[in-house]
Amino acid sequence: MKILHVFNRHRSGGGADNAWDATIALSRRRGLDVDIFERDSRHLSSGLTGKISAFAQGIYPQGALRAFARRLAQDRPDIVHSHELYPMLTPWLFRICADAGIPVVHSCYDFRMTCPIATHHDGAAVCTRCPDRGAHQAVLRNCRDSLPESTAFALRHTVAEWRDLYRHVSRFIVLTDFSRDWLHVRAGVPLDRISVNECAIPAASDPVDPASGRYIAFAGRFVPEKGLDVLIRAARLAQVPIHVAGPPGSDPAPLRAQGISVTITTGPGSLATVYRGARALVVPSLWFETFAIVAAEAMAHGVPVIASRIGALNDTIREGRAGLHFTPGDAVDLARQMRRLWDDPMLCRRLGAAAHDDVRTRFNADVHFDRLVAAYDAALTAPASPWRDSRQSRSGRGIAFRPVDDEIEDGHSSIVR
């Protein structure tokens, strides 16, 4: 089976980049014929010229699409497996694949299909205004905290939706049951076109004793939807030390000015060091997440996780088994759970051991690869015609879009405003 992986690497890296890199490496080790077609946002200028280029390419990257079409004609892969595509590739390449008769498997690491900024968080709260009312809501609410950027993101989302580019995808891969249900309800994708395949996370051969951890850890970008401010307030209430790890390019100065210990990670090794020194990892996210790789990585070292009771975090961290949950945005509730683990070494060890076992059994490479190949087989046998008629209007897709003030239930406790 010949697979062409297609992706646009993020400027600051992140969990999605790590996930597709791991899938590609695993596929090669297991004998698949794998090649890549890549663009890298780090090659864009960080100034005005780079932003203008990103805007233009996000609408229609003519040069990249021509190069991609040549690559397809030259290599004739059995499947194109796409990942993140903005801003330098875009879903326009799905039409090229359809014209060439090559099925597409698309991995969804975020909410790009239903939210222009991919998070369903407008900087203040969880938000579903765009799928409910239209992508212009991202401009009205200035979701990127920059009107030009918010406009650019809304426009490229509108173009993809107007041309219904995702209908050419043969198979979607999501990371959790929550994301599967979301894609079906909010984007109208048939359930029989969606595969659930958690990330492959290697379990440490020497898990730590988390009860000896010196701090409560956080790992992630310093952005509002990650809930770091909630953790800081909770740590003060619980009177426990925290250690914050951020990706390259993060500014640690504001946190260090508050007396908070910070590591700017330089690779998996430095992040693993942070995990292994922790009594627990906190994932205080204010958005739904789609998996939370940092949670699984900490669990792989035998470290329990305290996570917001929202979205896919309910799937990744099994409450009472691999960790504890708290009400999203509630610093008092988080402080209570932090103090509970800090004061109860037996509970900390029990949850840490179960977390390590969860990674070993649920997120191991064999399970991931078997599900990946099954998704490829399903794409190869799927009907050649698109799964949705392009003439259908948004309201005619057979999906009831729920009002923004409703809760998304589907077996998950979530907040939608």
TITIKOL-818381 format. One record per residue (C-alpha): x, y, z; residue number from 0. Coordinates in pm, 1 decimal, m for minus. Example, Ala and Ser with C-alpha at 12.3 -4.5 7.8 and 13.67 -1.06 7.14 Angstrom:
# residues 2
         u         v         w  resi
    1230.0    m450.0     780.0     0
    1367.0    m106.0     714.0     1
//
This chain:
# residues 417
         u         v         w  resi
       0.0       0.0       0.0     0
     150.7     332.1    m111.1     1
      55.7     626.8     110.4     2
     128.6     993.7      44.9     3
     105.9    1195.0     367.2     4
      23.1    1562.1     313.4     5
      53.1    1827.4     582.1     6
     131.0    2188.8     664.5     7
     359.5    2196.3     965.0     8
     267.2    2451.7    1232.4     9
     504.8    2738.6    1303.4    10
     543.9    2641.7    1670.2    11
     494.2    2267.3    1635.4    12
     251.6    2109.0    1879.0    13
      58.6    1792.2    1949.4    14
     m85.1    1752.8    1599.3    15
     259.5    1771.6    1437.9    16
     390.2    1514.5    1686.1    17
      90.8    1288.7    1617.5    18
     132.2    1273.4    1240.4    19
     510.4    1240.2    1269.4    20
     455.8     940.1    1498.4    21
     201.8     785.3    1259.3    22
     436.8     825.9     963.5    23
     731.0     678.1    1153.4    24
     520.5     384.0    1273.1    25
     389.1     320.7     919.9    26
     743.4     303.9     785.3    27
     851.0      65.4    1060.6    28
     555.1    m158.7     980.9    29
     642.1    m178.7     613.0    30
     404.9      62.9     441.1    31
     539.9     251.9     140.3    32
     521.4     606.3     275.1    33
     615.6     941.3     124.7    34
     531.7    1299.6     222.9    35
     426.3    1623.9      57.2    36
     494.7    1898.8     308.1    37
     473.5    2272.3     357.6    38
     608.0    2446.9     668.5    39
     464.0    2764.8     818.4    40
     804.5    2842.8     966.8    41
     910.7    2937.0     615.2    42
     662.1    3224.7     615.4    43
     790.1    3559.9     731.6    44
     662.3    3661.9    1074.0    45
     606.8    4017.3     949.6    46
     338.3    4177.8     736.9    47
     465.3    4014.4     416.8    48
     431.3    3669.4     570.6    49
      79.8    3742.8     694.9    50
     m30.2    3865.5     352.3    51
     120.2    3553.4     193.7    52
     m55.5    3329.5     447.3    53
    m385.9    3504.7     373.8    54
    m353.4    3462.1      m3.6    55
    m242.1    3099.8      18.1    56
    m516.5    3018.8     268.9    57
    m774.7    3116.1       6.5    58
    m614.9    2940.1    m292.6    59
    m244.7    2833.9    m295.7    60
    m205.2    2801.0    m670.8    61
     164.8    2712.6    m673.7    62
     134.8    2446.2    m402.9    63
    m168.5    2290.1    m569.8    64
      10.1    2267.3    m903.9    65
     307.2    2103.3    m735.4    66
      74.6    1861.9    m558.0    67
    m101.3    1769.5    m884.1    68
     236.4    1697.2   m1044.8    69
     331.5    1482.0    m747.1    70
      12.5    1277.7    m775.5    71
      65.0    1221.8   m1147.9    72
     425.3    1120.7   m1088.5    73
     387.2     890.4    m786.6    74
      26.4     761.2    m816.5    75
     m20.0     670.2    m447.5    76
    m297.2     433.4    m345.3    77
    m414.3     679.0     m76.5    78
    m351.5    1039.8      16.8    79
    m350.6    1082.2     394.6    80
    m390.5    1450.6     479.4    81
    m344.3    1623.6     812.6    82
    m331.2    1999.0     883.5    83
    m357.7    2185.7     551.2    84
    m368.3    2557.3     635.3    85
    m243.4    2802.0     531.5    86
     m11.9    2676.6     255.8    87
    m203.3    2375.8     113.5    88
    m578.8    2402.5     194.8    89
    m862.2    2152.7     131.2    90
    m859.6    2249.8    m238.5    91
    m622.9    1955.5    m285.9    92
    m913.4    1717.5    m212.3    93
   m1062.3    1807.8    m551.1    94
    m732.6    1727.6    m720.7    95
    m735.5    1385.4    m557.1    96
   m1097.3    1329.1    m663.5    97
   m1015.1    1421.6   m1024.0    98
    m722.9    1176.6   m1014.1    99
    m937.3     900.0    m866.5   100
    m724.8     871.3    m550.9   101
    m910.8     829.4    m217.1   102
    m833.9    1066.4      68.7   103
    m807.2     984.7     437.6   104
    m813.1    1303.0     645.7   105
    m707.8    1319.4    1012.7   106
    m890.2    1578.1    1224.3   107
    m679.1    1699.8    1518.3   108
    m896.5    2002.2    1590.7   109
   m1230.1    2156.5    1489.9   110
   m1111.8    2312.8    1164.1   111
   m1414.8    2184.7     972.0   112
   m1665.3    2366.8    1193.5   113
   m1468.0    2660.5    1335.2   114
   m1256.8    2912.7    1139.0   115
    m996.8    2925.6    1418.6   116
   m1028.9    2549.9    1489.6   117
   m1090.9    2571.6    1866.8   118
   m1456.0    2670.9    1916.9   119
   m1327.5    2916.5    2177.0   120
   m1359.0    3288.9    2114.8   121
   m1106.9    3394.6    2377.7   122
   m1368.5    3417.0    2650.8   123
   m1579.2    3101.6    2629.8   124
   m1668.7    2796.6    2425.6   125
   m1852.5    2913.3    2113.7   126
   m2046.7    2747.6    1831.4   127
   m2168.5    3061.9    1659.4   128
   m1997.0    2990.2    1326.9   129
   m2158.8    2651.6    1254.3   130
   m2488.6    2788.2    1382.6   131
   m2488.5    3133.2    1220.7   132
   m2200.2    3158.8     972.3   133
   m1823.5    3214.1     964.9   134
   m1862.7    3593.8     972.4   135
   m1916.9    3551.2    1346.8   136
   m1539.4    3508.2    1377.1   137
   m1500.6    3862.2    1243.3   138
   m1777.9    4008.7    1456.5   139
   m1620.5    3859.6    1769.5   140
   m1262.1    3918.7    1649.0   141
   m1169.7    3564.3    1752.7   142
    m803.7    3602.5    1652.4   143
    m772.8    3926.3    1850.0   144
    m679.6    4091.5    1519.6   145
    m947.4    4198.2    1275.0   146
    m732.6    4129.6     964.8   147
    m648.7    3779.1    1090.5   148
   m1005.8    3708.1    1199.4   149
   m1127.7    3816.2     856.3   150
    m869.5    3600.5     679.4   151
    m962.5    3292.2     883.2   152
   m1334.1    3351.4     825.6   153
   m1284.0    3395.5     449.4   154
   m1082.4    3079.0     399.4   155
   m1335.3    2883.0     606.8   156
   m1619.0    3026.9     397.7   157
   m1445.3    2935.4      70.8   158
   m1394.2    2572.7     182.2   159
   m1755.2    2550.4     292.8   160
   m1891.9    2726.0     m17.3   161
   m1710.5    2481.5    m245.5   162
   m1789.1    2192.4      m7.7   163
   m1433.4    2066.8     m40.5   164
   m1448.4    1812.1     241.9   165
   m1715.2    1608.0      59.8   166
   m1431.9    1453.7    m146.9   167
   m1274.3    1292.8     162.9   168
   m1330.0     916.7     161.2   169
   m1251.0     857.6     528.0   170
   m1209.2    1080.4     832.4   171
    m993.7     980.7    1127.5   172
   m1063.8    1137.7    1466.5   173
    m896.7    1077.5    1799.5   174
   m1193.4    1022.4    2033.2   175
   m1559.0     929.0    2040.5   176
   m1642.5    1289.3    2126.7   177
   m1479.1    1411.7    1804.5   178
   m1659.5    1144.3    1603.6   179
   m1996.4    1255.4    1737.6   180
   m1907.8    1621.4    1685.9   181
   m1806.2    1565.5    1323.3   182
   m2130.8    1381.3    1258.1   183
   m2365.0    1625.1    1434.1   184
   m2194.2    1952.9    1349.3   185
   m2039.9    1883.8    1007.0   186
   m2287.8    1631.0     875.2   187
   m2031.7    1358.4     806.8   188
   m2194.4    1011.1     797.5   189
   m2084.7     792.1    1086.2   190
   m1981.9     518.5     843.9   191
   m1719.0     756.5     702.1   192
   m1549.5     818.8    1039.3   193
   m1285.6     606.8    1214.4   194
   m1173.3     660.5    1573.8   195
    m801.6     605.8    1624.8   196
    m631.7     741.3    1934.8   197
    m274.7     864.8    1913.8   198
       3.8     610.9    1950.5   199
     183.9     692.5    2276.6   200
     472.0     472.8    2397.9   201
     441.7     373.6    2763.0   202
     757.9     428.1    2966.3   203
     933.4     109.2    3068.3   204
    1018.0     269.7    3405.1   205
     711.4     459.8    3528.4   206
     775.5     699.2    3815.3   207
     630.6     707.8    4165.2   208
     410.6    1016.6    4125.6   209
     363.0    1052.2    4502.3   210
     723.7    1171.5    4519.0   211
     656.7    1445.7    4261.9   212
     768.5    1795.5    4361.5   213
     499.2    1998.9    4183.3   214
     181.6    1997.9    3978.4   215
     267.0    2035.1    3607.5   216
     111.5    2210.2    3308.3   217
     226.9    2157.6    2949.1   218
      92.0    2350.6    2653.1   219
      66.0    2681.7    2472.4   220
      12.3    2996.8    2676.1   221
    m322.0    3082.5    2514.9   222
    m658.2    3157.9    2683.3   223
    m836.0    2838.7    2581.5   224
    m573.7    2623.3    2754.8   225
    m687.6    2758.9    3093.9   226
    m345.6    2832.9    3243.5   227
    m488.1    3129.3    3436.5   228
    m736.3    2891.6    3602.5   229
    m449.8    2667.6    3713.0   230
    m253.5    2961.5    3855.2   231
    m552.8    3075.3    4063.1   232
    m616.0    2718.5    4179.3   233
    m252.1    2668.8    4281.1   234
    m270.4    2975.4    4503.1   235
    m588.4    2847.9    4663.7   236
    m448.2    2496.7    4713.3   237
    m105.1    2627.6    4815.5   238
      80.4    2376.1    4601.0   239
     376.3    2449.1    4369.7   240
     327.6    2436.5    3993.4   241
     572.0    2399.3    3707.2   242
     475.2    2520.5    3360.5   243
     619.1    2384.9    3034.2   244
     567.1    2577.2    2711.3   245
     671.2    2512.1    2350.6   246
     960.1    2695.5    2179.8   247
     874.9    3058.0    2118.1   248
     672.2    3096.0    2437.5   249
     745.5    3400.4    2653.9   250
     814.6    3283.3    3011.1   251
     874.4    3632.5    3155.6   252
     515.8    3709.4    3271.3   253
     492.7    3376.3    3452.8   254
     836.3    3401.3    3611.0   255
     746.5    3749.4    3729.7   256
     471.8    3579.8    3933.8   257
     726.2    3339.8    4083.9   258
     616.3    3044.7    3870.9   259
     874.4    2790.3    3757.0   260
     880.8    2763.3    3376.8   261
    1052.0    2533.7    3125.2   262
    1056.6    2617.5    2756.0   263
    1086.3    2271.6    2606.9   264
    1348.3    2187.3    2346.7   265
    1216.1    1843.0    2256.5   266
    1048.6    1527.8    2390.0   267
    1329.6    1469.6    2637.6   268
    1287.1    1798.8    2819.9   269
     910.4    1755.1    2832.4   270
     948.8    1403.3    2971.5   271
    1169.4    1546.8    3247.6   272
     886.7    1783.3    3344.2   273
     633.8    1499.1    3352.0   274
     855.0    1272.9    3558.9   275
     907.3    1535.6    3826.9   276
     534.3    1593.4    3873.1   277
     282.4    1462.6    4121.3   278
      13.2    1520.8    3858.6   279
     m41.9    1698.1    3528.8   280
    m329.1    1944.8    3504.4   281
    m512.7    1997.6    3174.8   282
    m735.4    2297.1    3262.9   283
    m865.0    2350.2    2909.9   284
   m1162.5    2576.4    2848.9   285
   m1227.8    2432.2    2502.6   286
   m1334.4    2085.6    2400.5   287
    m988.3    1953.8    2302.6   288
    m983.6    1656.3    2066.5   289
    m744.4    1431.3    2258.2   290
    m485.5    1621.1    2470.6   291
    m161.2    1448.5    2380.9   292
      16.1    1600.8    2682.0   293
    m226.1    1413.8    2908.9   294
    m149.0    1078.7    2746.1   295
     224.5    1155.0    2750.6   296
     215.5    1222.1    3125.4   297
       7.2     909.7    3180.7   298
     271.4     713.7    2987.7   299
     518.9     794.1    3267.3   300
     275.9     686.2    3540.3   301
     163.7    1039.2    3627.4   302
    m209.3    1093.4    3697.0   303
    m396.9    1374.8    3524.2   304
    m645.0    1629.9    3658.2   305
    m851.6    1753.3    3364.4   306
   m1146.8    1974.5    3284.5   307
   m1469.0    1778.3    3256.8   308
   m1525.5    1885.0    2896.7   309
   m1521.1    1745.0    2544.2   310
   m1270.6    1476.2    2453.4   311
   m1092.1    1503.6    2788.4   312
   m1367.3    1276.8    2920.3   313
   m1250.8    1011.1    2673.0   314
    m873.6    1045.9    2709.8   315
    m868.6    1063.4    3091.3   316
   m1103.5     812.0    3246.5   317
   m1234.8     976.1    3560.3   318
   m1147.1     790.0    3877.8   319
    m915.9     555.3    3688.3   320
    m636.0     753.5    3521.1   321
    m707.3    1078.7    3696.8   322
    m960.5    1324.8    3830.0   323
   m1189.3    1579.4    3665.2   324
   m1314.0    1923.0    3766.8   325
   m1563.6    2179.1    3642.4   326
   m1409.9    2379.5    3354.6   327
   m1300.9    2727.0    3461.0   328
   m1369.7    2658.8    3830.9   329
   m1045.7    2733.1    4017.9   330
   m1199.1    2630.0    4350.9   331
   m1297.2    2287.5    4220.2   332
    m954.6    2242.7    4060.6   333
    m781.1    2346.3    4384.1   334
    m983.7    2082.1    4569.9   335
    m871.2    1806.5    4331.3   336
    m509.8    1924.6    4336.1   337
    m504.4    1926.0    4716.1   338
    m671.6    1584.0    4719.4   339
    m391.7    1426.0    4514.8   340
    m120.8    1621.1    4696.0   341
    m237.1    1492.4    5035.8   342
    m316.4    1132.6    4940.7   343
      m5.1     946.6    4816.6   344
    m190.4     615.2    4788.8   345
    m453.6     766.6    4558.9   346
    m179.4     935.4    4359.1   347
       5.0     605.7    4310.4   348
    m312.7     412.8    4225.6   349
    m421.6     662.4    3961.5   350
     m68.6     687.6    3822.8   351
     m38.4     309.0    3785.1   352
    m378.8     288.2    3615.3   353
    m285.2     578.8    3386.3   354
      30.9     397.3    3277.7   355
    m170.7      79.4    3215.4   356
    m425.0     278.2    3010.1   357
    m151.7     404.1    2779.1   358
       3.7      59.7    2749.8   359
    m326.3    m103.7    2650.9   360
    m532.3     170.2    2480.7   361
    m273.1     388.0    2306.7   362
     m13.3     134.0    2201.9   363
     137.0     115.0    1853.6   364
     m25.3    m217.1    1759.3   365
    m377.2     m86.6    1824.0   366
    m304.3     239.4    1643.1   367
    m157.6      69.1    1335.9   368
    m437.8    m187.2    1307.8   369
    m699.1      90.1    1316.1   370
    m498.7     297.3    1068.7   371
    m483.8      15.4     814.8   372
    m853.7     m53.7     867.9   373
    m925.8     311.6     784.3   374
    m714.8     283.0     468.8   375
    m898.8     m34.0     366.1   376
   m1232.9     139.4     423.6   377
   m1122.4     433.8     206.9   378
   m1015.8     202.1     m74.6   379
   m1352.5      26.3     m74.6   380
   m1568.1     337.8     m24.4   381
   m1787.7     453.0    m312.3   382
   m1603.7     679.3    m554.9   383
   m1878.5     943.0    m540.4   384
   m1867.0    1215.4    m271.4   385
   m2055.6    1143.3      49.4   386
   m2259.7    1462.1       9.1   387
   m2427.7    1619.4    m293.8   388
   m2260.6    1956.0    m352.8   389
   m2598.8    2102.8    m444.1   390
   m2727.0    2052.5     m91.5   391
   m2750.8    2370.8     106.8   392
   m2626.1    2397.3     462.7   393
   m2979.3    2354.0     592.7   394
   m3042.0    2057.8     364.9   395
   m2774.5    1824.1     493.2   396
   m3009.7    1632.2     716.5   397
   m2838.1    1757.0    1032.1   398
   m3017.0    1958.0    1298.6   399
   m2773.2    2227.6    1407.9   400
   m2839.8    2299.4    1769.4   401
   m2877.4    2650.9    1912.0   402
   m2565.0    2801.2    2064.6   403
   m2710.8    2803.6    2414.7   404
   m2785.5    2430.0    2412.4   405
   m2553.6    2178.6    2572.5   406
   m2395.5    1909.7    2357.5   407
   m2479.5    1592.9    2541.5   408
   m2409.5    1272.0    2344.2   409
   m2278.2    1113.8    2659.3   410
   m2038.1    1400.0    2732.3   411
   m2072.5    1694.6    2967.3   412
   m1975.1    2003.6    2770.9   413
   m2027.0    2376.6    2775.0   414
   m2160.4    2554.6    2469.2   415
   m2234.8    2924.8    2477.4   416
//
